[in-house]
Amino acid sequence: MVHTCVVSGCRNRRTPGTALSFYRFPRDPDRKQRWIAAVNREGWMPNDGSRLCSTHFISGKQVKNPRSADYVPSVFAAAPVSPEMKEQGALEPLDKQEARVEAANALLFLQGQGRPGGGERGQTRRPEEGEATGEDSSSSSLSSDDEEESGSDSKKGKFILKPETSVNVDDVLRALKRENQALRESVEKMSLSESSLRNDAEKVKFYTGLPNYFVLETVMWLLAPHMDGLKNAKLSKFQQLLLTLIRLRLDLRNQDLAYRFGVKVGTVTKTVHRMVNIMSSTLVPTAVFWPSRAELRKNLPAALRSSHPDCAVIIDCFTVPLEEPAARGNQGAGLSSDVLKYLIGVAPQGVVTFVSRGVVGNVSDKSLAEGCGFLCKLLPGDIVLASRDLDIGESVAARGAQFKIAGGGEACGGSEGSVLSQSSSETLLVQRHVEKVISMVKQRYAMLTGPVESPFTAAAERTSTLSTFDKIMQVACALNNLCISAAPLE
């Protein structure tokens, strides 16, 4: 009689010369019901002619021992293939057989059918000729009611799951906990979070430009009360600050930051603009300010103490290229419109005390100084130093101060006939001082090197004359001042 396997999708049939075995459904009600559940055919019930082929058992045959994985058929992942469809005499690779037995052991453990103690985990072996398989005699001899075999030696090379195989639950649990902890630590180390930065000063410096986590935490403490109104379910307050600092520090594109923080590009854009506005109104007044005359004289470096005791600031101008040239309609004839020009004031102690707003084009130094509010900071008797003529002597003199060019330049606006007689070494000293501070700020925050993207050149707010990039320039100088100065005038 020809039998066909009842499993849906299985085309195996019992034909003369087949290497497969076909089994009746058990008479034991409980076991029979488990077989029916394993076959998983909705509304179907077996009859006396229903058969299940041996390919649905891990070891290639059914086993009567309730502790065995083959007590119930379990191989249904894909439609089984009859050995006749394979090359004649081909056997299943050894590693695949062992993997199947290991899977059976794991299944036993998860089902709670494994016995404590006895045997090593995943122990398998190939039965020797004439050797018992390790199962009870009742499980190895099948009655004619439960099994019809083809008579061939198709079981040659098959592995039999030993009933005494077991798993030490405590050992497995401990191993999984250790692996889980290692994976957590690995993920945490690669992430951009507070805990991953807290004990890694180099990581803090690389991503934020700040010297250590303590300074970063201080900035966060200062800004946090002003971030309460920001509704951003995707990013925490710390992540919003960190994202903005990374944008300034590494000048990464918004798409890159969106991938790193798992948010949309629009979220990155809004976060950067909001945080820059908050830092501009909160951090800049705290870190970038004009010191009092008494404070300046108290901390005046020795290099200027005898020659210029009333030195209030050392100034210079610098430009930043634009990504897209501004409309020439707003520029004078012949003036370049592809740069932003800034005036920066640096104290002899090495901190930035003034940053002007950016002006598009090569405007004159005098126009820039008179329009940015720098002159309002000066007091009568103050000395403004520079390493080159910036054409602002008359403007400075109008405030009762003096503009002096280090290294022999004339004092503009001072007493009649007063002339500076400085050595060339002083000129070089002053020049290097300002250049070093400007270079330090730009190296610490790569975004300041340009080119400036067009969205940052628009006014940040309707009521403000400062563009977003002007605020970024001021914020970068403020953050630089929070670091230990590396450019005192000595």
Buried (B, 14 or more C-beta within 10 A) or exposed (E): EEBBBBBEEBEBBBEEEBBBBBBBBBEEEEBBEBBBEBBEEEEEEBEEEBBBBBBBBBBBBBBBBEBBBBBBBBBBEEEBEBBEEEEEEEEBEEEEBEEBBBBBBBBBBEEEBBEEEEBEBBBBEEBEEEEEBBBBEEBBEBEEEBBBBBEEEBBEEBBBBBBBBBBBEEEEEEEEEEEEEEEEEEEEEEEBBBEBBBEBBEBBBEBBBBBBBEBBBEBBEBBEEBBEEBEBEEBEBBBBBBBBBBBBBBBBEBEBBBEBBEBEBEBBBBBBBBBBBBBBEBBBEEBBBBBEEEEBBEEBBEBBEEBBEBBBBBBBBBBBEBEEBBEBEEBEEEBBBBBBBBBBBBBBBBBBBBBBBBBBBBBBBBBBBBBBEBBEBBEEEBBBBBBBEBBBBEBBBEBEBBBBBBBEBBBBBBEEEEEBEBEEEBBEBBBBBBBBBBEBBBEBBBBBEBEBBEBBBEEBEEEBEBBBBBBBBBBBBBBBBBBEBEBBBE
